[in-house]
Amino acid sequence: MKNHLARLFKEALIKGWEKPVFCDYGGDTFTGKECAAKVKALHNLFDALQIEKGEKIAIMGRNTSHWAITYVAIVTYGGVVVPILPDFKEDEVLNILEHSESVLALMNDKLFAPLENTNIPHIKGIYSLVDFSVLQGENIPQYEEVKKMQPNDLVCKPLSGDVLGVLSYTSGTSGFSKGVMLTAHNLYSNVQFGLDELTLKKGGKVLSFLPLAHAFGCAFEFLWPFCAGVPIHFVEKIPSPSVLVKAFKDIRPAIILMVPLIVEKIYKKQLQPVLESPKMRILLRIPILKQFVYKKIRNKLVDTFGGNFYQMVIGGAALNPEVEAFLQKIGFPFTVGYGMTECAPLISYVDWKHF
């Protein structure tokens, strides 16, 4: 287990045993010990359902601590994670469950509602991501949360790092989405890159709002900061600009992972009207004042995102050239990375100071 994701998971839980590890924004906070107890309880559930190593377990829900805990439980048990986007419709979800041959699913109660009267072959049960209660299938008496948890009680029996570890379904360009096969080593290499190359302020936090079922959000708003020992605050609400601006101010994250669409919305709604006003156009024509104005705009934009981050890493799609040019013009600390699900996901990245 030397170079394995499961080892990093176990070490992260033990290092954070009495500290906040996962936090639901505006909700509960879980220490490493509390997370480990829930992981152990899920292992008990998997055992009771006779889940075999290498079998697929689906997760479907928005960003929560329980989503992350379930992921950790599956990997350390030796199962294959099948993350499903919460926005997928009923027929897409059923297709993924069948195509992936998932034997178990954990999902948000509201997302389960359309599937309640559906008979899904080879599924042994569906359990709630809210409280891990049974939604469909057998109510397992052996599944009780472990009360007296010690670090040595957390047993890891992961799959080999070079076999299938995650089957990732994201929006297909034609028809139903297809599963991308990733190994634990694929994910480990991305996490290790983050540990080696990405800068995090001591005592910093991370805000997780990109979909965890996407490789970008999963790798760099969950797996990497978790293994780095950084508390993660999960935003379950749909990440509209208004929701995020408040969350950024409350949490003040040490690094921000972002998609272009949100940056572009903030630029068009908050900055563009100001920049195009007659008064601002006059000021920007005066060289001495122009740099002063750009500095004020940069500081305001940094404050909008919490004012405490080293850099913003933008990925997932191409950034609008106009927005990119403006951010560079004002000296905003951002960089644009490139990746794809098949690479788990990182292909290229450079620190913002060299971008």
N, C-alpha and C positions, 0 to 999 in steps of 0.2 A: 504493500500500500504506500510505498515511498513517494512516488510521484502520482498521486491519485487525488481526485476531487474529494473523495470520502474522508481522506486523512485531513485535508484542510478544513472540512466541515467540522470534524470532531475536535480538532485543535481550536477552532474558532469558538465553539460552544464552551469548551473547558476554560479558555482564556477569559471569556465573558460570563463565567458562571454566576457571578453576583452582580453583573452590570447589565444595563439595557442592551439588547441585541437587535430585536425586532420591535417596532412601534407602529401602531395604527394611528395615523394622523387624526387627532381629535378623539382617540379611543384608548385602547389598552396598550400597555408596554410589557414586554416579556424579556426576562433575563435569560442568560444562557442555560441556567438550571431549569427554568420553566419550559424553555424550548426543547431541551433534552428530554424532559418528562413527557412532553407531547409526542416527540419522535419515538420514544420507547413505547408509548401507548399505541401508536400507529403500527409499529413493528408487531405488537401483540395482535392487533386486528388482522394484519396481513397473515400472520401465522395461523390464526383461528380460521381464516378463509382458505387456508392452504395455498396461498400464493407462492409460486415457485420463482426462484431466481431467473431473471431474464424475461419474466412476463411483464406485460405492459399495464401501466396504471395511469389513467387520464386525470388531469387537473383542469378545471374550468371555473374561472372566477376573475374578478378584478383584483387589483393589487392589495393584498392583505398579509399580515403576519402568518396567518394560517396557510395561505398559499405557499409561502416560503418554507414553513415548517414541513408541509406535506412533501415538497420537492426534496428537502433534506432527508426526510424519512425514506422516500423511495430510493434515492441514490445509495444511502447507507445500508438499506435492506438488500440491495442487489436487484431492484426492479428497473424497468425502463420507463422513463418519464414521457408522457404524451400530453404536452401542454396544448390547450384549446382556447382560442381567442373568445372572450365573452360576447363579442358582437356577432358571432356566427349564428345563422338561423338553424332551426330544428333539423332540417334535412341535411345541412352541412355537418352538424354535430353527430347525427346518426351515422353518416357516411364515414366520418373520422373514427368513431368508436368501432365500427365494423371493419374498416380497412386496416386499422392499426391492430386489430384483434385484442383490444383492451379487455382485461378480465375484471377490472375494478375502476370506478370513477369517483372522484370527490369534486363536488361542485357547489356553487352558491345556490341557496334554496330557490331564489327567484328564477335562476337560469334553469333549474331542474323542472319547474312547473310545467312547461310545454311538453316535457318528456315523461310526465308522471304515468300516463296510461300506455306508454310504449313498451313493448317487449323487445329487449335488446339481447340477441343471442350471445352466448359466452360471457356475459357480464354477471359476476357473482354478487354484486351489490353496488349501490350508489349511496355515498355518504356525504353529509353536509360539511362544507368548508367553514360554515359559521360556528358550529359547535361539535362537529364530527359525529353527530347523531345519524341514525340510519334513515335514508329517504326512500330507498327501495331495496328489498332483500331481507336478509336475516339480521335480527338484533343480536349482536354478539356479546354475551355476558363477560367473556374474557377481556373485552375492551374496556378497561378502566384506566383512567389517568394515574400514572405512577406518582405516589405522594412523596416517598422518601427516596430521592434520586441522588446517586453519587456518580462522579465522573466515570468510574470504572464500570458502571451499570450500562453505559451506552455501548452496545456492541455493533461494530461495523462488519458487514460481510458483503462488500460491493462486488460487482462484476469486474472482470478484467478490464483494464483501461482501454484495450483495443477492440472491444466488441460493442455492439449497439447499446447506447446509454440513454439517448433522447431521440424521440421520433417527433420532429417539429412540423406542424401543419400551419402554414400561413396562407394568406389569400392567393389563390391560383389565378394565373392570367387567363386560363381557359378552363371552363368547367369547374369541378371540385378541386380543392387544393390537394397537392401531393405531399407525402411525408418525406422530409429531409432527414437522413440518418446521420446522427452524430455520436461519437464515442466519448467516454469520460476524458480521454486524453485530449480530444479536440477542445473540450471545455476547459480542461486544466491548463492548456497552453495559453488560452486567452486570459484566464485568471492570473497565471504566473506573470504574464506580460504586464498586467495591471499592477501587480505587486512590485515589479521591478522598475516600471517606467512612469507610472502615473503619480502625480504629486497630490498628497492629501495633508491638510493642516492637522497638527496634533489636536486631538479633542474634537475633530470635525464630525459632521453628520452628512448623510446622503438622503436625498428625497427621491423616492421611487414612484414615478407616475407613468412612465412609458409601459406599454403592455408587457407583463412578465412572460406571456406566451410568445413574444417576439425575441429573437436571439439578442438584439442590441440591448433592450431593457433588461433582459434576464442576466446577461453576462456582466453588464457594467453598472446596473443599479441594484443588483442583488448579489450575484456570486462573488464578484471581486470585492466590493466593500465588506461583505459578510466575512470573507476569508482574511481581509485586512484588519478586522476587529473594529470596524466603524459602525456605529448604530445606524440602522436604516429606518426611515419613516415612510410608511406606505400610504399613498393617497388612493383611496378606493373610488372616490367620485370620478366622473368623466373629467379629464384634465382640460377644462376650458381655461382661457387666459385669466379670467377673474378668480377661479378656484386656485390656480397656480400662483398668482401674484400674492395672494394671502398666505398660502403655504410657504412660499419662499421667505416672506417676511417673518413668519412664525418660527420656522426651522433654521433658516440661515445656513443652507448647505455649504460644504467645503468645496464641492465640485458639482457641476451641473451637466447632465446628459440631456440633450435636446434634439428635437426633430425640427426641420426647417419651417414647417407649417405654423407652429406656435410662435417662433421668432418673427416670421413674416406678418402674422396677425398683430403682434404687439407693435411692430414697426409701422404698419399701415394705420393702426387706430390711434397710437399715442404719439409717434414721432413725426410721421409724414405731414399731418395737418399743421404742426408747429413749424416744420422746416419750410413749408410752402406759404406761410403767412407773409404778407408784404414787409412787415417789420423785420422778420428773420432774414428775408432775402437781402435786405439792405445791409444788415449786420455781417452776413457771410461774404459780402463783397469787400469788406475792409480787412486786410490781412491780419492786423494786430488783434482785432476783435474776433476774427474767425476761429483762431485757436482757443481763445477763451470760451467761446460758445460751444465748440466741440468738447472741451473738457467738462463743461457744465452738463452737456447732454450725456456724455459717457458716465459721469458720476451718478446722474439720475437713473440711467439704465442699469448700472451696477446695483444701485439701491433697490430697484424694482425686483431684482433677482436675489435679494437678501443681503447684499453688500459684503459677503464673507467668503466668496468663492475664489479659488485660484484661477480657474478657467472654465469656459463652457465648451463642451465637446459636442458638435453638431453632426448628426449622421442620420441614416435611414432613407435619405433622398437628397437630391441636389438642392443646394441653397440658391435662392434667387440672386442673380449677379448684382442687381442694384442694391439689395440689402447687404450682401457680402462686402461690396465696395464701400458702403457707408460705414459699416462696422469697423472696417480696416482704417478708414479715414479718421474716425474718432478715437482709435486706439483701444477698442473694446477687447477684453481678453477672451478670444474665442479661437477655436480651430475646427476644421472640418475633417472628419475621418471617413473612411470608405470600408465597406464590408458587405458580406452576404451571408445568409443563413448557413449555407454549405461550409462556411469557414468559421462558424461558431462565435462571432461573425467577423472578427477583425481581419482586414487585409492591409490597410495602411493608416498611419496616424503619426502626427508630429506635435510636439508641445507648441502652445500658442505663440510663444516667444520666437519660434522659428518658422511659423506658418506664413 
